[in-house]
Amino acid sequence: MTLPKDIAYDFLLFAQRNPRPCPLLEVSDTGERLLKYIAREADIATDIPKYRIYEQGELKGEYENVVESTCVLALRRDTSEYHHEFPA
């Protein structure tokens, strides 16, 4: 899941306090697309098989990559209306 900066810390605390239902695999720096630990040099915008984009809780689409996604651009503006979910 990729979250806007203004809510990411709150989610981090929630996940740390609830490790069984919400395990954290890795936390990256703001704007960083490359992973460092669970999949060295994996690009979270292109290397996941499918991406689901939600806007205000509503599914807006499924994509094979999110490099050119308008939702990714919205995330860069740090709005809290968008998040990505990476399906298992």
TORDO-6645 format. One record per residue (C-alpha): x, y, z; residue in three letters. Coordinates in steps of 0.05 Angstrom, whole numbers, plus 5000, padded with zeros to 4 digits. Example, Ala and Ser with C-alpha at 12.3 -4.5 7.8 and 13.67 -1.06 7.14 Angstrom:
BEGIN
524649105156Ala;527349795143Ser;
This chain:
BEGIN
500050005000Met;502650694983Thr;499851255026Leu;500152015025Pro;505452295072Lys;500352635117Asp;497251975139Ile;503051495130Ala;505851575201Tyr;499051445232Asp;498350805191Phe;505450595210Leu;503550645284Leu;497050265272Phe;500749705235Ala;506149655289Gln;500749595342Arg;496949075302Asn;502448645271Pro;498248015258Arg;492648305215Pro;497048855185Cys;504248635178Pro;509249155151Leu;514048855100Leu;517949495087Glu;517450245097Val;520750705047Ser;522351435046Asp;517551935016Thr;517851904940Gly;522451294939Glu;520250764889Arg;525850264899Leu;525449754955Leu;531649594995Lys;530148975038Tyr;524548505016Ile;526048554942Ala;532548924931Arg;531949444875Glu;524749264860Ala;520749864834Asp;514049914869Ile;511050284809Ala;512649734758Thr;514649074791Asp;508048864823Ile;503448434780Pro;497248864789Lys;495449524821Tyr;488549744846Arg;487450494851Ile;482150754899Tyr;479351464904Glu;475651624968Gln;474450884981Gly;471850734910Glu;475750274863Leu;477650694802Lys;481550174763Gly;486649614759Glu;493349714724Tyr;499649324706Glu;504049914726Asn;502750594757Val;508551004728Val;503851444687Glu;497851404732Ser;494352054750Thr;493251754820Cys;500751704829Val;501252444811Leu;495952584863Ala;499952204914Leu;505852644899Arg;501553234917Arg;500552914986Asp;492952874983Thr;489552395029Ser;484352184978Glu;488551664942Tyr;491951014960His;494550404924His;493149694943Glu;497549134919Phe;493248504913Pro;496147854937Ala;
